[in-house]
Amino acid sequence: MAALSMRLRYSAGMPLRQTCPEPGRAAIPRLWLLSDARNDAGLEDALRRLPSGSGFVFRHYHLTLDTRRERFDALAELCRAQGHLLILSGDAATAQAWGADGIYSAPGALEKREGLLRLATAHDAHEIDLANQAGADAVFLSPVFPTRSHPDSRCLGKDEFLLLAARAQCPVIALGGMTAERAAELGWDRWGAIDGLTSSRT
């Protein structure tokens, strides 16, 4: 009961920016899949399983430029067919040239470009503040829980995540060890994953 009461109090005080996009801004999807070398083989299946209108961040840092573009184009076609938002980890010029809907980067590298969403990464209060200053459209806040991506990193945990999320001036996407079960535990319905959405168990 105490946990439920705390969740209700937090939800009641949650800024509307977490639930409603600002006028003139594209809606930020609730569910996000991020690409990585280790989940590449399951991406097509995962993108088909995601609810229409979900988000996909294409990273694939392990590939050469030409091969990365080829893989992006193949997955972009599937994203369009499924109605997903497609975000490129990279610069704004490349995102526009490749036909992405936006960019994903550290707050200091969020270039402004008409027509592109700008999604920042953040891990602490300082980076949340930088994302606010940059006018990011959304922030990926991580790592919430232990994750294979950064096994030695300190996790935020539920309480710190909620405090930092309340500091953001844009929608916050929980990242790091996230699954549907973890999202329910966190009481946060906007989340993303690498492994947690490429498993048939989620």
C-alpha positions, 0 to 999 in steps of 0.5 A, spaced: 500 500 500 505 504 501 508 503 494 502 504 491 500 511 495 507 513 493 506 512 485 499 515 486 502 521 489 508 521 484 503 521 478 498 526 481 504 531 481 508 529 474 509 535 469 504 534 463 510 535 459 511 527 460 504 525 458 502 530 453 506 533 447 507 541 447 503 544 441 507 544 434 511 538 437 511 531 434 508 526 439 514 522 442 512 514 442 511 510 449 515 504 446 522 505 443 527 499 441 535 501 440 539 497 435 546 494 437 551 489 434 548 484 439 541 485 437 542 486 430 539 479 428 533 480 431 531 487 429 526 485 423 522 481 428 522 485 434 520 491 429 514 487 427 512 485 434 512 493 436 505 496 436 505 501 430 507 508 432 513 506 436 520 509 436 526 506 433 533 508 434 538 506 429 545 506 432 550 500 429 556 503 431 560 497 429 559 498 422 563 501 416 559 508 413 557 504 407 555 498 410 551 502 416 547 506 411 545 499 407 543 496 414 539 503 415 535 503 409 533 496 410 530 497 417 528 504 415 523 501 410 520 496 415 519 502 420 515 506 415 511 500 413 510 499 421 508 506 422 514 507 427 518 513 428 525 512 425 531 516 429 538 516 427 544 516 432 548 521 428 549 528 426 543 532 423 545 533 416 546 525 415 539 524 418 536 528 413 540 525 407 538 518 410 531 520 411 530 519 418 525 523 423 530 525 428 537 525 431 540 521 438 546 524 441 549 527 447 546 534 449 552 538 447 551 535 440 544 536 438 544 540 432 538 544 430 535 542 424 528 544 421 523 537 421 528 533 425 526 531 432 532 532 437 533 526 442 538 527 448 542 522 452 542 523 460 545 520 466 545 525 471 542 532 473 547 535 469 546 532 463 538 533 464 540 540 465 544 540 458 538 537 455 533 542 457 538 548 455 538 545 448 531 544 448 531 537 446 524 534 444 525 528 449 531 525 453 533 517 454 535 517 462 539 511 463 541 506 466 535 505 470 537 498 472 543 493 471 544 492 463 549 489 459 551 495 455 554 498 461 555 492 466 560 496 471 555 503 471 552 505 477 544 504 476 539 510 478 534 505 481 527 507 481 527 513 486 533 517 483 530 516 476 523 519 478 527 525 481 531 526 475 525 525 470 521 530 474 527 535 473 527 534 465 523 539 461 521 534 456 518 527 455 523 522 459 524 515 456 527 510 461 533 506 459 537 501 461 535 494 463 528 495 461 523 490 460 515 491 460 515 488 467 521 493 469 517 499 466 511 497 471 515 496 477 518 503 475 511 506 474 513 509 467 510 507 461 515 511 456 521 506 456 526 503 451 530 497 451 536 493 447 535 486 449 528 487 453 525 488 446 528 483 442 526 477 446 520 473 444 519 473 452 517 480 452 
